[in-house]
Structure formats: C-alpha cells, structure tokens
C-alpha cells in the first residue's frame, strides 16, 4: 500500500497545471505561465515517484511512526511488544484515499477539457 502522501503531490501538480492554463488563457506573461505549467508536470512526476518508491519499500516504512490522529499504542499479546494500531473506522480510512483520488481525477479531466 503506497501512502496517501503521494496524492498530495498529484493534487498540487494538477492545481499548478490548471493555474498555468488559466494564466495562458488570460494572456498573462507567457514565461511565468509556462513555468507554472512545467512545474505542475514536475510535481505530478514527483507524486508518481513517491507512489512507486513507497510501494517498493513498504516493508521499510511499515514500522515507522505514522502521524495519523487515530493511532493507538497497543501491546501484541504474542510477543509483548508495543505496536501502533489505527483504530479509525474503515470508511474514514477509505475517505482519506478516495477523496484525493477523485479530486485529482476531476482536476485532470478539467485540465484535459481546457
């Protein structure tokens, strides 16, 4: 499972693409508009890199601290070690992944339609 942090990069990249296209349509300074559009493409590439990198190295990050608010320290009954458990409902966890994915998809559709 790749982490939801890469979706933030996708959302930022799509926002930059939309802002760059809006500036081009408004006849703003073309150099700045093109730079914003190019940086949006680079930000989407960063999101893709982080998505692939974290998916490949999931085992390395599995024991790392997670900043989610609903994380609870629990004791594993078999080993006696402390473990972090996310006790938030599945619907909440699904929303954390699906909302940014849907927003990115809608933003890309808006960018392609422009």
N, C-alpha and C positions, 0 to 999 in steps of 0.2 A: 504494500500500500504506500504509494507516494503521498507525501504530506500535503496538506491543503495550502501551505505557504506558496507553492508554485502558482496556484490560482491567482494570488495577489499580483504576481508578475504579469500573468496573462491579462488581468483586468486593467492594470496600469498601461500595458502596451496597447491595448485596444483603445483606451481613452486617449493616448497620445496620437494614435492614428486618426481618430475622429477629430481631435483638435487640429491636427495638421491639415486634414482635408477641409475643415471649416475655414481655416485661415487662407488656404489656397483659393477657395470659392469666394472669399470676401476681398480678394485682391490685396491681401496684406503683403508684407515684404516676403518675397518668394524664398529667399535663402533661409530665413527663420522657419517658415512653414515647412520647407523641405527637411531641415534639420530635426524638427519635431517629429515629422513622419518617419524619418530614418531611425531616430532614437526609439520610436514606438516599435519598429520592426526589431530592433536590437533587444528591447525589453521583452518582447514575445519570445525571442530566441533564448534569453536568459531563463524565462519560465519553462521552456521546453528542456533546457539543460538541467535545471534543478529537478524537474519532474523525472527525467531519466536517471540522473545521478542518485537521487534519493531512492528511486525504485531499485537500482542496482545494489545500493549499500544499505538496505533496510535493516539488516542484521546489526550493522554498526551503530545505527541510531535507535534501535529498539529499547536499549537500556538508558538512553539519555533522558534528561529531565524534560518533561512536557509542560508547557505553560498554560494548559487548559485549566479553566477555573474549577471544573467539577472533579479534579483529580483527588483521590483519597489514598492515604498511606494505609496499606493492609499488610497482614502477615500471611505468608504462604504456609498452609498447615503441614505440608510435606517437608519443607526444608527449614522453615522458621525464619526465612529471610523476609525483609520488608520489600514490598513491591508497590508500585503506583498503579492504581486501578481507576479507570474512567467510569464512573457510575452514572453518567448522564444518560437519559433515555435515547434509544436508537433513532427516534425521529429527530432529535436535536442534533445528533452526530450526522445524520443524513442531510440535514439542512445546511450544516457547515460546508458540505461538499457540493450539494446540488445547487444552492443559490448562486455561488460564484460561477459555477459551470454554466448555468442558464444565462446569467448576466453576460458572460464572455461570449456565448453563442449569439445572443441577441445583438451585442455590440459588433461582432464580426459580420452579422447579416446587415446591419445598418451601414457598416463601412463598405461592404461589397455592393450595396444598393446605391451608394453615392457616386 
